[in-house]
Amino acid sequence: MWQLDTGTIITLFTIMFAVGGIVLGSVVPALMEGKAVQKALEGMTRQPDSANDLRTTLLISMALLESTAIYSLLVVLILIFGNPLLDRFFG
Amino acid sequence: MEAIAPQVVFYLFGLPITDTVVSTWVMMVMLIIIALIIRKYAPHIGEFIIEMINSIVSSVMPEDVRVIQFLPFLGTLALFLVLGIFSASSHSWCPPLPTSTQPLPCHCWSFFAVHYFGIREKGLWGYIKDTASPIFVFPLEVISQLSRTLSLTIRLFGNVLSTDLVVAIIFSLIPFIVPLPLAALGMLTGVLQAYIFTVLASLYIASAIEIANVEEERRQMKQELKKS
């Protein structure tokens, strides 16, 4: 059996959870943004008069939806580049 | 992580001046010089920009509000964000926006501006009373205001930083022509981000004013009921 020290284990788990986190955190908001775009396009084709209002609302809600992906990106960046656990054990 | 943290360049009267502050000063000087040049030589371009910002802001404001009173703040915010994001995605000098401290003041200003416009519209006591119209909403309102500022800050920081990182990684792999389309895409999304943050700031201002309007209408209806 491998003899892994604490730093290796922490690094391994950090990388695993960072990759999992960025996959989940980017795929789910992308799916939901696609849903929002789909509904807005349906509304635009059904009522072309309200296309401008729909576009403004769509952009704002896309920005709000995207923010969760950006939060997960920042958390992953902190985990990879400035891991606080590694500093605690080996600082 | 060292690239994200601002670094102290020099000391002014004992205060540490970071590179973020210096590049913000450069951007301020650039904005002023561009504005002077446009005013002197091509005033129709300035008219076009003001019309554009005016149409953006008035698309989310309620219709009976004079939009022109918010334009000095919101237009400055929009132009500053556009210039900052351009400087971040063109890598021309040390860009202020992807460092961890610069996006906060922008949104602190929009936080204060929301309350300033709300108080100017309604008066101090009236604004507080409207914000806390059922009294148990007041702590929730305070928390939502603060967390909104924090979330806007993190969002702007993450947006600019993610584009920046992607361009940097591609640049470290193939430092020739290939990063150019990505940088152009970064500029496009940057303009979109500036648009979205301007719209969000004007939405928050609109919500702060609209509460006042609703309360006023309710009061007028009550007075009319009393008269009849």
Interface residues (C-beta under 8 A of the other chain):
Chain A: N52 D53 T56 L59 I60 A63 E66 S67 I70 Y71 L73 L74 L77 F81 G82
Chain B: M1 S59 V60 S151 I154 R155 F157 G158 N159 L161 S162 L192 Q193 Y195 I196 V199 L200 L203
